[in-house]
Amino acid sequence: MSEHEEGNDSGSGGDAELPESPPQGGTAPTPPKRFYGTNPWWVPPIFGKVPPELTDKHMGLLGAVSMALFIEEYDLSMITAALRDIAKTLGMAETELGLYLGLIRLGAIPAFVVIPMADRVGRRRVFLWALALTGLATFATGFAQTPMQFVAAQMVARTFVVTGAALAFVMVTEEFPATRRGFGIGMVGALGATGHGLGVGLFSLIDVLHFSWRWLYFIGVLPVLALPLFAKAVPETARYEKMAKEREDQAPAGLFSWITPLVDLARNHPGRAFGIAVVGFVPAIGMISAFQFTGYYTQEVQGWSRSSYALMVIVGGAIGIGGNVVAGRLGDRYGRRMVGVVLLGLFPVFVTMFYRGTGWMIPVAWVLFLFASQGGRVVLRAMATELFPTSARSSASGLYNILETSGAATGLFLLYMRSEGEGDLARLTPYLSTMVAVGGMVLFFFPETRQRELESIS
């Protein structure tokens, strides 16, 4: 996987913004404003200080694209925290939950077709469409009257959630300087994870405000209403614009031109593409079940109240999501591979503590496996974008996400096939979680990417 691979990125260009040509009058452009001192209001102090070499443009992009991950985590929090309520309302048996949730995960498969379009028509355009359609599908989920209606709406939401999330990492990877790329990718994951806390916080208020889980999905329409603001805040990446200008003289794109980046990816980078597929698929088999049933397990098996579960997620999550930032910073300093292998290797240990433990051990274990998973996934997503040239970067990110989705669905289907009665979910989940450590070992076969320019990596 570390073989020499040629891409469309050539030369010695850096990760810093491409220089703009001075206007006709010869006046040099105004230097970008840089951050010094305090963080933007939307970066919690717990995440550390923003590096001073980052500019307003960097941070504006970071804040805008993090919304895609925010929506993803919010949507996931609903189907995790409110799963018991949803199951009772729509008549889902515990033994069928793995089947329904697995089908929802398969809804991301069409994203494999959508994401590569960003290598043809631009990251910005596809990202904004994905944001809008995610909001509409989430809103529609609140009207579901049967299990299959719920599954269908969530499958559509998953398609565009995965698309937006993949492109968020691509844009940050392409725009941030090499020395701070890990910080940027980690911060996207951390900011996005706060969406999970919001969802669980609202879920805890169901009894107080006397509304049902459906209202939690109706709120999903808000990004659609705010779309004009996102359109102003999300620019096209300089690397994509440079690539687009270089191919202006080529023949017009045909109807099926979306498949071209996928073909080029398989032809020019077979080893790395295969490796990304493996680290996307295998860890997801064990990671999804560990998270998917935390709300159901604590409330149905352990007898926790909604507020107790919400307290664990919100308070513990404030610590756990720090794994994104910590892994990003440590990856920039010590290397992505070592950080990823350690965090993914510890994941099954913490999951076993959660599903086998009692009392105080349960929330402590939850914080630990959240921290390990958040940091491990940041490393995997970073590698999925850093290892490929601009012309194939979105396609590679799409490949990772589609295999991650397929792995998650596989894990849920395995639980469905092996579950014969109540209590089996808690018994089987720790065994599946060992796949996370197995998949993480593949990182040893990738080249190290820390503090290297994208062009030299690809």
C-alpha positions in Angstrom: 0.0 0.0 0.0 3.0 2.3 0.2 4.0 1.8 -3.4 4.8 4.8 -5.5 1.6 6.1 -7.1 1.4 8.9 -9.5 -1.5 11.3 -9.4 -2.7 14.6 -11.0 -1.1 16.5 -8.1 2.4 17.3 -9.1 5.2 19.8 -8.3 6.2 21.0 -4.9 3.0 22.9 -4.0 2.2 23.1 -0.3 -0.9 22.8 1.7 -1.1 26.5 2.3 -3.6 28.4 0.2 -2.6 28.9 -3.4 -1.3 32.4 -4.0 -3.7 34.8 -5.7 -2.6 36.8 -8.7 -2.3 40.5 -7.9 -4.9 42.8 -9.5 -4.1 44.6 -12.8 -3.0 47.7 -10.8 -0.1 45.6 -9.3 -1.3 46.0 -5.7 -0.6 42.9 -3.6 -3.7 41.2 -2.1 -4.4 42.0 1.6 -2.8 39.4 3.8 -5.3 37.0 5.4 -6.3 37.8 8.9 -4.8 35.3 11.4 -6.0 34.2 14.8 -4.2 35.2 17.9 -5.4 34.8 21.5 -9.0 33.7 22.1 -10.9 31.0 20.1 -14.0 31.7 18.0 -17.1 31.5 20.1 -18.0 28.1 18.6 -14.8 26.4 19.6 -15.1 25.2 23.3 -12.0 25.9 25.4 -11.9 22.2 26.3 -10.7 21.6 22.7 -7.6 23.8 23.2 -6.4 26.9 21.5 -6.6 27.4 17.7 -3.1 27.4 16.2 -2.1 31.0 15.3 -1.1 30.2 11.8 -4.7 29.4 10.8 -6.6 32.2 9.1 -10.2 33.5 9.1 -10.7 31.6 5.9 -9.5 28.3 7.5 -11.8 28.7 10.5 -14.8 29.9 8.5 -14.6 26.8 6.4 -14.1 24.6 9.5 -17.1 26.0 11.2 -19.4 25.6 8.1 -18.4 22.1 7.1 -18.6 20.8 10.7 -22.3 21.3 10.4 -22.4 18.2 8.2 -20.9 16.1 11.0 -23.2 17.9 13.5 -26.2 16.7 11.6 -24.9 13.2 11.2 -24.3 12.9 15.0 -27.6 14.5 15.8 -29.4 12.0 13.5 -27.5 9.1 15.0 -28.2 10.3 18.5 -32.0 10.0 17.8 -31.9 6.4 16.7 -29.6 5.6 19.6 -31.2 7.5 22.5 -34.8 7.2 21.4 -34.6 3.6 20.0 -36.7 2.2 22.8 -39.5 4.8 22.2 -39.3 4.4 18.4 -39.5 0.6 18.7 -42.6 0.7 21.0 -44.4 3.3 18.8 -43.8 1.5 15.5 -44.0 -2.1 16.9 -40.4 -3.2 16.5 -39.3 -6.3 18.5 -35.9 -6.5 20.0 -34.9 -9.4 17.9 -35.7 -7.4 14.8 -33.8 -4.2 15.7 -30.6 -5.4 14.1 -32.4 -6.0 10.8 -34.1 -2.6 10.7 -30.9 -0.7 11.7 -28.8 -2.7 9.3 -31.2 -1.7 6.4 -30.9 2.0 7.5 -27.1 1.7 7.3 -27.3 0.3 3.8 -29.0 3.6 2.8 -25.6 5.1 2.5 -24.7 2.9 -0.5 -26.0 5.4 -3.1 -23.5 7.9 -1.6 -20.9 5.9 -3.5 -22.4 7.3 -6.6 -23.0 10.8 -5.3 -19.6 11.5 -3.6 -17.4 11.0 -6.7 -19.4 13.7 -8.4 -17.5 16.2 -6.2 -14.4 15.3 -8.3 -16.2 16.4 -11.4 -18.5 19.3 -10.5 -16.8 20.6 -7.3 -16.8 19.9 -3.6 -18.9 22.9 -2.6 -21.9 22.2 -4.9 -22.3 18.6 -3.9 -21.8 19.4 -0.2 -24.6 22.0 -0.2 -27.0 19.7 -1.9 -26.2 17.0 0.6 -26.8 19.3 3.5 -30.3 20.3 2.1 -31.4 16.8 1.3 -30.2 15.5 4.7 -32.4 18.0 6.4 -35.5 17.2 4.3 -35.1 13.4 4.9 -34.6 13.9 8.6 -37.8 16.0 8.7 -39.7 13.4 6.8 -38.7 10.7 9.3 -40.9 12.3 12.0 -44.0 11.4 10.0 -43.3 7.6 9.8 -46.2 5.4 10.8 -44.7 1.9 10.1 -41.2 0.4 10.6 -40.6 0.4 6.9 -41.6 4.0 6.4 -39.1 4.9 9.2 -36.4 2.8 7.5 -37.1 4.3 4.1 -36.8 7.9 5.3 -33.7 7.1 7.3 -32.1 5.4 4.4 -32.4 8.5 2.3 -31.0 10.6 5.1 -28.0 8.3 5.4 -27.2 8.7 1.7 -26.7 12.4 2.1 -25.4 12.5 5.6 -22.5 10.3 4.5 -22.0 12.4 1.4 -21.8 15.7 3.4 -19.5 14.1 6.1 -17.1 12.7 3.5 -16.8 16.0 1.7 -16.3 17.9 5.0 -13.1 16.0 5.6 -12.0 16.4 2.0 -12.4 20.2 2.0 -10.5 20.6 5.4 -7.8 18.2 4.1 -7.3 20.3 1.0 -7.4 23.7 2.6 -5.5 23.4 5.9 -1.7 23.6 6.0 0.2 20.3 6.3 1.4 21.0 9.9 -2.2 21.6 11.1 -4.1 19.2 8.9 -4.6 16.7 11.8 -5.9 19.5 14.0 -8.4 20.5 11.4 -9.7 17.0 10.8 -9.8 16.3 14.5 -11.7 19.5 15.1 -14.3 18.7 12.5 -15.0 15.4 14.2 -15.1 17.0 17.7 -17.4 19.9 16.6 -19.7 17.4 14.8 -19.9 15.2 17.8 -21.6 18.0 19.8 -24.6 17.3 17.6 -25.0 14.0 19.5 -25.1 15.9 22.8 -27.8 18.2 21.5 -29.9 15.3 20.4 -29.6 13.5 23.7 -30.3 16.7 25.6 -33.5 17.3 23.7 -34.4 13.6 24.2 -34.1 14.0 28.0 -36.8 16.7 27.8 -39.5 14.6 26.2 -41.3 13.9 29.5 -40.9 17.5 30.7 -42.2 19.2 27.5 -44.7 16.4 26.8 -43.7 15.8 23.2 -42.8 12.6 21.4 -39.6 11.5 19.6 -41.1 12.7 16.3 -40.4 16.3 17.2 -36.7 15.5 17.5 -36.7 14.6 13.8 -38.9 17.6 12.8 -36.0 19.9 14.1 -33.8 18.4 11.3 -35.3 20.8 8.8 -33.4 23.8 10.3 -30.3 23.3 8.1 -32.5 23.7 5.1 -33.8 27.0 6.3 -30.2 28.2 6.9 -28.9 27.0 3.6 -28.3 30.6 2.2 -25.9 31.2 5.1 -24.0 28.0 4.4 -23.8 28.9 0.7 -21.9 32.1 1.7 -19.7 30.4 4.2 -18.5 27.4 2.1 -16.1 28.3 -0.7 -14.7 25.9 -3.3 -11.3 24.6 -2.4 -8.3 26.1 -4.1 -7.0 22.7 -5.1 -10.2 21.7 -6.9 -10.3 25.0 -8.7 -6.7 24.6 -9.9 -7.5 21.1 -11.1 -10.7 22.2 -12.8 -8.8 24.9 -14.8 -6.2 22.4 -15.9 -8.8 20.2 -17.5 -10.9 22.9 -19.1 -9.5 21.9 -22.5 -10.6 18.3 -22.1 -13.8 16.9 -23.7 -17.1 17.8 -22.0 -18.1 15.4 -19.3 -20.6 12.7 -20.4 -23.7 11.4 -18.6 -21.8 8.7 -16.8 -18.7 10.8 -16.1 -19.3 10.3 -12.3 -17.7 6.9 -12.6 -14.5 8.2 -14.1 -12.9 9.0 -10.8 -13.8 5.6 -9.4 -12.2 3.9 -12.4 -9.1 6.0 -12.0 -8.9 5.3 -8.3 -8.9 1.5 -8.9 -6.5 1.7 -11.8 -3.9 4.1 -10.4 -4.0 3.3 -6.7 -5.1 -0.3 -6.2 -3.1 -1.0 -3.1 -4.1 2.0 -1.2 -7.7 1.8 -2.3 -7.9 -1.8 -1.1 -6.3 -0.8 2.3 -8.8 2.0 2.7 -11.6 -0.4 2.0 -10.4 -2.8 4.7 -10.0 -0.1 7.4 -13.4 1.2 6.5 -15.2 -2.2 6.6 -13.6 -4.3 9.3 -13.6 -1.8 12.3 -17.2 -0.8 11.5 -18.4 -4.3 12.1 -17.6 -4.0 15.8 -18.0 -0.3 16.3 -21.6 0.2 15.3 -23.2 -2.3 17.6 -21.2 -1.0 20.6 -22.8 2.5 20.1 -26.1 1.6 18.6 -27.5 -0.1 21.6 -26.1 2.0 24.5 -29.4 3.8 24.9 -31.5 0.6 24.7 -29.1 -1.3 27.0 -29.0 1.3 29.8 -32.7 2.0 29.7 -34.2 -1.4 29.0 -31.7 -3.7 30.6 -30.1 -1.6 33.4 -33.4 0.3 34.1 -31.9 3.8 33.7 -34.2 6.8 33.2 -34.1 9.0 30.1 -32.4 11.7 32.2 -29.8 9.4 33.6 -28.8 8.2 30.1 -28.8 11.8 28.9 -26.6 12.9 31.8 -24.0 10.2 30.9 -23.9 11.2 27.3 -23.8 14.9 27.8 -21.3 15.1 30.7 -19.2 12.1 29.6 -19.5 13.0 26.0 -17.8 16.4 26.7 -14.8 14.4 27.7 -15.1 11.5 25.2 -15.4 13.7 22.0 -12.0 15.2 23.0 -10.6 12.0 21.4 -11.0 13.8 18.0 -8.8 16.7 18.9 -6.3 14.7 21.0 -5.9 12.2 18.1 -5.5 15.0 15.6 -2.9 16.9 17.6 -1.0 13.7 18.6 -1.2 12.5 14.9 0.4 15.8 13.8 3.2 15.3 16.3 3.9 11.6 16.6 2.3 10.1 13.5 -1.2 8.9 12.5 -0.4 5.2 12.4 0.7 4.8 16.0 -2.1 6.9 17.4 -4.7 5.0 15.4 -3.5 1.6 16.3 -3.4 2.3 20.0 -6.8 3.8 20.2 -8.5 1.2 18.0 -6.8 -1.6 19.9 -8.1 -0.3 23.3 -11.7 0.0 22.0 -12.9 -3.6 22.6 -11.5 -3.5 26.1 -13.7 -0.5 27.0 -16.7 -2.0 25.3 -16.4 -5.2 27.3 -16.3 -3.1 30.5 -19.5 -1.3 29.5 -21.6 -4.3 28.6 -20.2 -6.6 31.3 -19.9 -4.0 34.1 -22.3 -2.6 36.7 -22.7 0.6 38.6 -20.1 3.3 38.1 -18.1 1.2 35.6 -20.8 1.7 32.9 -20.5 5.5 32.5 -16.7 5.4 32.9 -16.4 2.6 30.2 -18.7 4.6 27.9 -16.5 7.7 28.1 -13.4 5.6 27.4 -14.7 3.7 24.4 -16.2 7.0 23.0 -12.8 8.6 23.3 -11.0 5.7 21.6 -13.5 5.5 18.8 -13.6 9.2 18.1 -9.9 9.4 18.0 -9.5 6.2 15.9 -12.0 7.3 13.3 -10.3 10.7 12.9 -7.1 8.8 12.0 -8.9 6.5 9.6 -10.7 9.4 7.9 -7.5 11.4 7.7 -5.7 8.6 5.9 -8.6 8.1 3.5 -8.2 11.6 2.2 -4.5 12.3 2.6 -3.2 9.2 0.6 -4.7 10.3 -2.7 -4.4 13.1 -5.3 -6.9 15.9 -5.7 -8.5 14.2 -8.8 -9.4 11.1 -6.7 -9.6 12.4 -3.1 -13.4 12.6 -3.0 -13.8 9.2 -4.6 -11.3 7.7 -2.0 -13.3 9.3 0.8 -16.5 7.9 -0.7 -14.9 4.5 -0.9 -14.0 4.6 2.8 -17.5 5.8 3.8 -19.3 3.2 1.7 -17.2 0.4 3.1 -17.7 1.7 6.6 -21.4 1.7 6.0 -21.3 -1.9 4.6 -19.3 -3.0 7.7 -21.8 -1.4 10.0 -24.7 -3.1 8.3 -22.8 -6.4 8.4 -22.3 -6.0 12.1 -26.0 -5.3 12.7 -27.1 -8.2 10.5 -24.8 -10.5 12.4 -26.4 -9.4 15.7 -29.9 -10.0 14.1 -29.0 -13.5 12.9 -27.4 -14.5 16.2 -30.0 -12.9 18.6 -32.5 -15.4 19.8 -33.9 -13.6 22.8 -33.6 -10.7 25.2 -30.1 -10.1 26.5 -28.3 -11.4 23.5 -27.4 -7.9 22.3 -25.4 -7.2 25.4 -23.8 -10.7 25.3 -22.7 -10.6 21.6 -21.6 -6.9 21.2 -18.2 -7.3 23.1 -17.2 -10.1 20.8 -18.0 -8.1 17.7 -16.0 -5.1 19.0 -12.7 -7.1 18.7 -13.0 -6.4 14.9 -12.1 -2.8 15.6 -8.7 -3.8 16.8 -8.2 -6.2 14.0 -9.0 -3.6 11.4 -6.8 -1.0 13.1 -3.7 -3.2 12.5 -3.9 -2.5 8.8 -2.7 1.0 9.5 0.8 -0.4 9.8 0.8 -1.0 6.1 0.1 2.6 5.1 2.8 5.3 4.7 3.0 7.9 7.4 1.3 11.1 6.4 2.0 13.5 9.3 3.2 17.0 8.4 3.7 15.9 4.7 2.4 18.0 1.8 -0.5 16.2 0.0 1.4 16.3 -3.3 4.4 14.4 -1.8 2.1 11.8 -0.2 0.0 11.0 -3.3 
